[in-house]
């Protein structure tokens, strides 16, 4: 029987494939029929069991068309958490049991970052490894290297579930309305912060850091109080943008105070250069009208928090991250009784279950408010 020399080019040159050592004619015929079924099912009869996991992962990654940040994440997962331990294995040597063992090893000592090397890896990261491997092995089936995907054998592999990942997440830290107001007043009046308008825009819209940094003046309708969120800053490429996390644009309403603050900010930018106030200019761009580095902006936020903590002295201060401003926005809206669907739309979540899973800490407050209102209605 003849099979392709190159599995990626089945119409090219072929070679004779055979096997000997059968005890009976019946056993030889069974093997022949199985080989024919393999050909029909597009499985390979390559010498040595096909490519290794390391070799195939390079081919698979090269064929993907995804956002650069996503591709960088996939490459890092394969480079750091898959190839070192599994890369030498042929694709058909990877079993569900071996995968399960690998996941348990990652959970126990898989950390490879700059700190805590050899420490336990989070369930969230192990789940990302599982999802990435599962997608690669699905492609290996389509390419004819495998007949089944060992990562899909849930009873054996037992990758961390979404529920387990959510249980591991650190508690969301947010400010109350009074705490947010006091901080912003200090940031404007005492610290005299050049980034004050950026912080207030995030706090009053709930947009992501990257979405705020990618805003252009043409996205703002300050007369009608609306902001169109069409893109986000690319975290891995300097001065580049990408689509929003869901791939869809959205519009959020803003109050007059926020709109007025943005008008003042636009005037300040325009005083530096008229080009910085044109429709295509970035609202919170650099003086060269490029997209700011997101990590640098987060570091500046941390500097402000440290200065604020020093200003308050012995008064206890919650450590709210820049993303915590977004969480604060959502939490305050939900506590006010705003419908979760509205909150979902403002935050740009793909579905309402995502919103409710993240902000489940607000549910008890919402329930108490509902009970109080019902009691008042029936009294």
PLY file of the C-alpha trace (Angstrom):
ply
format ascii 1.0
element vertex 379
property float x
property float y
property float z
element edge 378
property int vertex1
property int vertex2
end_header
0.00 0.00 0.00
1.34 3.46 -0.91
1.12 6.44 1.42
2.27 10.09 1.01
5.90 10.94 1.74
4.78 14.29 3.15
1.52 14.23 5.11
1.01 17.95 4.49
1.07 17.30 0.73
-1.05 14.15 0.19
-1.07 14.62 -3.59
2.73 14.57 -3.80
5.17 11.69 -3.97
4.29 8.44 -2.20
6.13 5.48 -0.73
5.37 1.85 -0.20
4.19 1.15 3.36
4.01 -2.29 4.83
4.36 -4.34 7.96
5.43 -7.90 8.62
5.58 -10.35 11.47
1.96 -11.50 11.51
1.40 -15.02 12.80
-1.63 -15.78 10.64
-3.14 -14.58 7.38
-6.21 -13.49 9.34
-4.11 -11.17 11.56
-2.40 -9.71 8.49
-5.74 -9.10 6.81
-7.10 -7.41 9.95
-4.08 -5.08 9.98
-4.57 -4.30 6.29
-8.21 -3.41 6.80
-7.31 -1.22 9.75
-4.68 0.55 7.65
-7.26 1.19 4.97
-9.62 2.63 7.59
-6.79 4.87 8.76
-6.33 6.15 5.21
-10.07 6.70 4.84
-10.19 8.61 8.15
-7.21 10.74 7.08
-4.92 9.37 9.77
-1.23 9.20 8.92
0.97 6.16 8.59
4.11 8.21 9.03
7.32 6.60 10.19
7.97 7.11 13.89
4.44 8.19 14.83
4.38 11.64 13.25
5.75 14.93 14.62
6.57 15.64 18.23
4.45 18.00 20.29
7.19 20.63 20.04
7.38 20.31 16.25
3.65 20.33 15.70
3.08 23.24 18.08
5.29 25.42 15.85
3.28 24.45 12.76
-0.01 25.03 14.58
0.96 28.44 15.93
2.26 29.53 12.53
-1.16 28.86 11.00
-3.27 30.79 13.50
-4.71 34.21 12.75
-5.46 35.87 16.08
-4.74 39.13 17.88
-1.06 39.56 18.66
-1.65 39.56 22.40
-3.52 36.25 22.10
-0.78 34.76 19.95
1.87 35.90 22.43
-0.08 34.21 25.20
-0.33 30.94 23.25
3.38 30.98 22.43
4.32 31.60 26.04
2.09 28.77 27.26
3.66 26.33 24.80
7.21 27.56 25.46
7.00 27.69 29.25
4.38 25.17 30.34
4.15 22.51 27.61
7.28 21.99 25.53
9.81 21.61 28.41
8.05 18.51 29.77
5.95 17.21 26.87
7.63 18.57 23.75
9.74 15.45 23.10
6.69 13.18 22.92
5.17 12.17 19.61
1.62 13.39 19.26
0.23 9.86 19.46
2.23 9.21 22.66
0.35 11.85 24.63
-2.30 10.09 26.69
-5.00 11.44 28.97
-3.16 9.95 31.95
0.08 11.73 30.97
-1.82 15.00 30.59
-3.43 14.60 34.01
0.00 14.00 35.56
1.34 17.10 33.80
-1.48 19.30 35.10
-0.94 18.08 38.66
2.78 18.85 38.33
1.98 22.37 37.10
-0.39 22.90 40.01
2.30 21.79 42.47
5.43 23.44 41.06
4.78 24.94 37.63
5.54 28.60 38.27
8.27 29.91 35.95
8.02 33.68 36.42
10.62 36.02 37.81
9.42 35.41 41.35
8.54 32.22 43.22
10.05 29.92 40.55
8.96 26.36 41.23
5.94 27.46 43.23
2.38 26.32 42.55
0.72 27.50 39.35
-2.75 28.98 39.60
-5.77 27.02 38.46
-6.50 29.78 35.96
-3.12 29.32 34.24
-3.41 25.52 34.24
-6.82 25.90 32.65
-5.31 28.14 29.95
-2.69 25.44 29.30
-5.50 22.90 28.97
-7.53 25.06 26.58
-4.48 25.78 24.40
-3.41 22.13 24.26
-6.98 21.04 23.54
-7.21 23.42 20.58
-3.85 22.25 19.21
-4.80 18.59 19.51
-8.12 19.25 17.77
-6.08 20.57 14.83
-3.87 17.48 15.01
-6.98 15.36 14.48
-8.00 17.43 11.46
-4.46 17.06 10.07
-4.68 13.29 10.46
-2.11 12.86 13.21
-4.59 11.65 15.82
-7.96 9.92 15.90
-8.98 11.23 19.34
-8.06 14.20 21.51
-6.71 13.03 24.91
-7.39 16.48 26.40
-11.14 15.89 25.93
-11.18 12.85 28.24
-12.55 14.82 31.18
-12.85 11.99 33.68
-9.13 11.24 33.40
-7.58 14.64 32.65
-9.54 16.64 35.23
-8.36 20.13 34.30
-9.39 22.96 36.65
-13.02 23.92 36.06
-14.34 27.44 35.65
-15.90 27.15 39.10
-12.55 26.23 40.66
-10.82 29.11 38.88
-13.42 31.59 40.12
-13.03 30.29 43.67
-9.27 31.01 43.51
-9.66 34.60 42.36
-8.67 37.20 44.92
-11.52 39.19 46.37
-12.38 42.27 44.34
-11.47 45.44 46.21
-13.59 48.49 45.43
-14.27 51.89 46.91
-17.57 53.19 48.19
-18.97 56.29 46.53
-17.62 58.45 49.38
-14.17 56.86 49.21
-13.99 57.42 45.46
-15.16 61.02 45.77
-12.61 61.84 48.51
-9.75 60.34 46.51
-10.65 62.17 43.29
-11.03 65.48 45.16
-7.56 65.00 46.70
-6.07 63.94 43.35
-7.39 67.10 41.66
-6.99 69.72 44.39
-3.97 68.53 46.38
-1.92 66.31 44.09
-2.80 68.45 41.06
-2.64 65.32 38.92
-2.23 65.59 35.16
-3.95 62.19 34.92
-7.01 63.26 36.91
-9.28 63.29 33.82
-8.15 59.78 32.87
-8.95 58.41 36.33
-12.38 60.09 36.39
-13.23 58.88 32.89
-12.48 55.28 33.82
-14.33 55.60 37.15
-17.42 57.14 35.53
-17.65 54.83 32.51
-16.24 51.50 33.68
-14.17 51.16 30.51
-11.00 49.09 30.48
-7.59 50.73 30.78
-6.68 49.87 27.19
-10.01 51.21 25.91
-9.46 54.54 27.64
-5.92 54.87 26.28
-7.12 54.18 22.72
-9.90 56.81 22.76
-9.76 59.45 20.03
-11.49 62.81 20.23
-13.69 61.73 17.34
-15.11 59.00 19.60
-16.52 61.58 22.02
-19.85 63.38 21.64
-19.54 65.88 24.47
-22.70 67.74 23.45
-24.93 64.71 23.94
-22.74 63.10 26.60
-21.76 59.87 24.83
-18.51 57.99 24.26
-18.08 55.38 21.52
-15.61 52.69 22.56
-14.26 51.23 19.32
-10.77 49.98 20.08
-8.21 49.21 22.81
-4.48 49.73 23.23
-2.37 46.76 22.16
-0.46 45.67 25.25
2.40 43.96 23.41
3.10 46.45 20.63
4.13 50.08 21.02
1.69 52.68 19.69
-0.78 50.12 18.32
-4.46 49.45 18.87
-6.75 46.48 18.38
-10.46 45.75 18.57
-12.21 45.67 21.93
-12.12 42.45 23.94
-15.43 41.27 22.44
-14.55 42.54 18.98
-17.54 44.90 19.06
-17.89 48.63 19.57
-20.22 50.02 22.23
-21.53 53.40 23.33
-21.69 54.59 26.95
-23.44 57.66 28.29
-21.58 60.08 30.56
-22.81 62.73 32.98
-22.33 66.46 32.43
-19.55 66.71 35.04
-17.49 64.09 33.19
-18.21 65.77 29.86
-17.12 69.14 31.22
-13.91 67.63 32.57
-13.15 66.21 29.13
-13.82 69.62 27.51
-11.28 71.21 29.85
-8.81 68.43 29.10
-9.29 68.94 25.36
-8.64 72.66 25.76
-5.47 71.90 27.71
-4.28 69.51 25.01
-5.10 72.02 22.32
-3.05 74.67 24.08
-0.01 72.44 23.67
-0.70 71.73 20.00
-3.81 72.01 17.85
-3.01 68.58 16.45
-3.57 67.07 19.91
-7.19 68.28 19.90
-8.13 67.10 16.42
-10.66 64.30 15.89
-8.00 61.70 15.12
-5.80 62.51 18.11
-5.72 60.25 21.16
-7.57 61.74 24.12
-4.99 60.51 26.62
-2.09 60.13 24.19
1.50 61.17 24.69
2.77 64.59 23.66
3.77 62.92 20.35
0.16 61.69 19.96
1.03 58.04 20.44
-0.77 55.46 22.57
0.62 55.42 26.14
2.09 52.25 27.56
-0.57 50.57 29.68
1.81 49.22 32.30
3.40 52.64 32.69
-0.05 54.16 33.29
-0.81 51.50 35.93
2.51 52.30 37.61
1.56 55.98 37.73
-1.72 55.00 39.37
0.24 53.06 42.01
2.39 56.14 42.67
-0.76 58.21 43.25
-2.17 55.62 45.65
1.08 55.58 47.62
1.03 59.37 47.86
-2.61 59.29 48.91
-1.89 56.72 51.62
0.91 58.92 52.93
-1.43 61.92 52.88
-4.01 60.06 54.95
-1.43 58.90 57.48
-2.86 56.46 60.02
-6.27 56.32 58.33
-6.71 52.90 56.75
-6.68 53.00 52.96
-7.96 50.29 50.61
-5.48 49.34 47.89
-7.64 49.64 44.79
-5.96 48.85 41.49
-6.60 50.83 38.32
-8.85 47.97 37.23
-10.50 48.42 40.62
-11.92 51.73 39.33
-13.80 49.73 36.70
-14.96 47.30 39.39
-16.02 50.22 41.58
-18.11 51.65 38.74
-19.94 48.36 38.23
-20.42 47.70 41.94
-21.89 51.14 42.62
-24.34 50.81 39.72
-25.52 47.39 40.87
-25.91 48.61 44.46
-28.03 51.48 43.14
-30.37 48.94 41.61
-29.34 49.52 37.98
-30.35 46.52 35.87
-27.42 44.11 35.37
-28.04 44.20 31.60
-27.22 47.92 31.58
-24.07 47.27 33.61
-23.07 44.51 31.19
-23.46 46.84 28.23
-21.42 49.61 29.85
-18.60 47.24 30.78
-18.57 45.53 27.39
-19.02 41.99 28.69
-20.03 39.45 26.05
-22.94 38.17 28.17
-24.71 38.99 31.39
-23.54 35.82 33.16
-19.97 37.16 33.03
-21.11 40.33 34.78
-23.00 38.49 37.50
-20.17 35.99 38.09
-17.62 38.77 38.56
-19.85 40.90 40.78
-21.51 38.14 42.79
-20.33 39.98 45.93
-23.04 42.57 45.22
-25.84 40.00 45.14
-26.50 40.00 48.93
-26.95 43.79 48.85
-29.31 43.52 45.89
-31.33 40.83 47.65
-31.63 42.87 50.84
-32.76 45.89 48.85
-35.35 43.74 47.04
-36.71 42.36 50.31
-36.92 45.87 51.82
-38.80 47.20 48.80
-41.20 44.26 48.77
-41.88 44.67 52.48
-42.62 48.38 51.99
-44.95 47.55 49.12
-46.93 45.02 51.12
-47.07 47.04 54.37
0 1
1 2
2 3
3 4
4 5
5 6
6 7
7 8
8 9
9 10
10 11
11 12
12 13
13 14
14 15
15 16
16 17
17 18
18 19
19 20
20 21
21 22
22 23
23 24
24 25
25 26
26 27
27 28
28 29
29 30
30 31
31 32
32 33
33 34
34 35
35 36
36 37
37 38
38 39
39 40
40 41
41 42
42 43
43 44
44 45
45 46
46 47
47 48
48 49
49 50
50 51
51 52
52 53
53 54
54 55
55 56
56 57
57 58
58 59
59 60
60 61
61 62
62 63
63 64
64 65
65 66
66 67
67 68
68 69
69 70
70 71
71 72
72 73
73 74
74 75
75 76
76 77
77 78
78 79
79 80
80 81
81 82
82 83
83 84
84 85
85 86
86 87
87 88
88 89
89 90
90 91
91 92
92 93
93 94
94 95
95 96
96 97
97 98
98 99
99 100
100 101
101 102
102 103
103 104
104 105
105 106
106 107
107 108
108 109
109 110
110 111
111 112
112 113
113 114
114 115
115 116
116 117
117 118
118 119
119 120
120 121
121 122
122 123
123 124
124 125
125 126
126 127
127 128
128 129
129 130
130 131
131 132
132 133
133 134
134 135
135 136
136 137
137 138
138 139
139 140
140 141
141 142
142 143
143 144
144 145
145 146
146 147
147 148
148 149
149 150
150 151
151 152
152 153
153 154
154 155
155 156
156 157
157 158
158 159
159 160
160 161
161 162
162 163
163 164
164 165
165 166
166 167
167 168
168 169
169 170
170 171
171 172
172 173
173 174
174 175
175 176
176 177
177 178
178 179
179 180
180 181
181 182
182 183
183 184
184 185
185 186
186 187
187 188
188 189
189 190
190 191
191 192
192 193
193 194
194 195
195 196
196 197
197 198
198 199
199 200
200 201
201 202
202 203
203 204
204 205
205 206
206 207
207 208
208 209
209 210
210 211
211 212
212 213
213 214
214 215
215 216
216 217
217 218
218 219
219 220
220 221
221 222
222 223
223 224
224 225
225 226
226 227
227 228
228 229
229 230
230 231
231 232
232 233
233 234
234 235
235 236
236 237
237 238
238 239
239 240
240 241
241 242
242 243
243 244
244 245
245 246
246 247
247 248
248 249
249 250
250 251
251 252
252 253
253 254
254 255
255 256
256 257
257 258
258 259
259 260
260 261
261 262
262 263
263 264
264 265
265 266
266 267
267 268
268 269
269 270
270 271
271 272
272 273
273 274
274 275
275 276
276 277
277 278
278 279
279 280
280 281
281 282
282 283
283 284
284 285
285 286
286 287
287 288
288 289
289 290
290 291
291 292
292 293
293 294
294 295
295 296
296 297
297 298
298 299
299 300
300 301
301 302
302 303
303 304
304 305
305 306
306 307
307 308
308 309
309 310
310 311
311 312
312 313
313 314
314 315
315 316
316 317
317 318
318 319
319 320
320 321
321 322
322 323
323 324
324 325
325 326
326 327
327 328
328 329
329 330
330 331
331 332
332 333
333 334
334 335
335 336
336 337
337 338
338 339
339 340
340 341
341 342
342 343
343 344
344 345
345 346
346 347
347 348
348 349
349 350
350 351
351 352
352 353
353 354
354 355
355 356
356 357
357 358
358 359
359 360
360 361
361 362
362 363
363 364
364 365
365 366
366 367
367 368
368 369
369 370
370 371
371 372
372 373
373 374
374 375
375 376
376 377
377 378
